[in-house]
Amino acid sequence: MADDPRKWHLDKRVPIALILAILIQTAGALTWAGAAAERINQLERQVMGGSDLGERTARLEEQVAFSRASLERIEGKLDRVIAAD
């Protein structure tokens, strides 16, 4: 029964270097996954924080349009003053 090849077993033919390599590789993969998760969380926070960016852009566009209209009125008044002289 001890020589049954169908049973799983660990014998001394598995080198300790292989076991250490697998453990180091696993630790590296877990570290990489943790770093990737942190980067994703950081990007999610940036996206949530940037949600007011569209609103700010819309307000700036409105202010630019108002400034442009004011500038056109000023230019029109200057043209009338120059034409009256």
Residue pairs with C-beta under 8 A, 6 or more apart in sequence:
none
